[in-house]
Amino acid sequence: MNVTDMTRESMPDVAARLDEHDVLASFRSHFHFPQHDGKDTKYFCGNSLGLQPKKASQYVAEELEDWRTLGVAGHFSSRRPWFSYHRWFAEPLAMLVGAKTHEVVATNTLTVNLHLMMTSFYRPTEERYRIIMAGNEFPSDRYAVESQVRLHGFDPTESMIEIQPLTGADSLSTQQIVDAVNEHGSSVALVLFSGVHFFSGQRFDMAEIAKAAHNVGAMVGFDLAHAIGNVELSLHEWDVDFAVWCSYKYLNGGPGAVGGLFVHERYADNADLPRLAGWWGNNETTRFAMEHQFEPTFGADGWQLSNAQVLQMAVLRASLETFMEAGLDRIGAKRDELTGFAEQVISNAIGTRSWIRIITPATRSDRGAQLSILFERNGKEVYEALIARGIVVDWRTPNVIRLAPAPLYTSFADVAFLGSTLAEILEGMK
Ligand SMILES: *Cc1c(COP(=O)(O)O)cnc(C)c1O
């Protein structure tokens, strides 16, 4: 399917042709769309809060029913026993992040997990204490890192190295990141990167970053908030030490969804690794013996604190079933085609206006489903005009509209409509 045919064919016709050949087209009907003027919105905020899978309410209702009818007995005798509820997630999560099943667990939320992971993997000493990150990272990650640095008695201004794009560039080159790691060498305790940057949409070369970190003897961790369910991941093979994520963005797990964490298997039975412990991380066979000595269970499960948040996890279960059914290969293929199409219709709409540009890398391997459009002026106005026309995108201060065509429920027709509407709005502005 060649989208450049658009010059000869009208955009809606191209979109219709692409939708017809879309092997994931039927998945759109698995989701509820927010309404605008009695019609489905064109929803491009799956990178912020994914849509509700239709199965979600049934799954939650079943847990409520089991609780209603079984009470405490539901821990072991409900349809999906709550005692072991978290275990169902190991397989889909392992598939999503490229891990072994004992390297992942659905638990807590992203920032909590980041703190838990840093407690185990950020162990600063006088010689080795620095943390290398991307510049302009998500505030929660910065707060977590800064507070961890202080907790250990170090100075954030000395200890946090935030790499900014070179003058005139919108993203970081892998070489720049590797150079920064090498420059700080034996003073680096941890390299902490996002898989996909929340603002620019840049996908980082996680394999190379992991290698660079390990070369200088540092730990490496990834925040996969914008990467999981979006881009291909091979955490085990890349030899990553730890990773964390939330599940309400591309994973469609709903507001406040239960997140997850990855711990490489080389730490699976390392009971000496310092950690903040809770009973759900204790060896299952002695958990209810209420022993006083904490004995971590094997693998990522050993970092759990509390018993499973079943009602939230019921939604996530509905959502991950959809991912398993659709398959990551098909999702990835559609992501690239759909994002490429979006890039093209947006570029057409922008035309020769030099005050607007897409800051997300143009190379497919350097991005996922997100495109970030920077406006040197009038950005907020364009954003509001899109919202008023039922096109849901988001605004990031000071000057960026972010949008993400999520492959599971966005159609090429949605993208074509976005392009023609944006063109119309921009035309009306000059
Ligand atoms: C969305 C996002 C978060 C959100 O953190 P929560 O703990 O889930 O509220 C954190 N970091 C990044 C990079 C994000 O994109």
PDBQT file of the ligand as one rigid body, heavy atoms in Angstrom, charges set to zero:
ROOT
HETATM    1  C1  LIG A 501       2.394   8.684  32.292  1.00  0.00    +0.000 C 
HETATM    2  C2  LIG A 501       3.736   8.723  32.899  1.00  0.00    +0.000 A 
HETATM    3  C3  LIG A 501       3.919   8.590  34.288  1.00  0.00    +0.000 A 
HETATM    4  C4  LIG A 501       2.738   8.476  35.203  1.00  0.00    +0.000 C 
HETATM    5  O1  LIG A 501       3.086   7.996  36.471  1.00  0.00    +0.000 OA
HETATM    6  P1  LIG A 501       1.980   7.320  37.408  1.00  0.00    +0.000 P 
HETATM    7  O2  LIG A 501       2.776   6.867  38.577  1.00  0.00    +0.000 OA
HETATM    8  O3  LIG A 501       1.365   6.207  36.626  1.00  0.00    +0.000 OA
HETATM    9  O4  LIG A 501       0.964   8.344  37.754  1.00  0.00    +0.000 OA
HETATM   10  C5  LIG A 501       5.209   8.608  34.770  1.00  0.00    +0.000 A 
HETATM   11  N1  LIG A 501       6.272   8.747  33.951  1.00  0.00    +0.000 NA
HETATM   12  C6  LIG A 501       6.136   8.859  32.617  1.00  0.00    +0.000 A 
HETATM   13  C7  LIG A 501       7.344   8.998  31.742  1.00  0.00    +0.000 C 
HETATM   14  C8  LIG A 501       4.872   8.876  32.052  1.00  0.00    +0.000 A 
HETATM   15  O5  LIG A 501       4.732   9.030  30.745  1.00  0.00    +0.000 OA
ENDROOT
TORSDOF 0
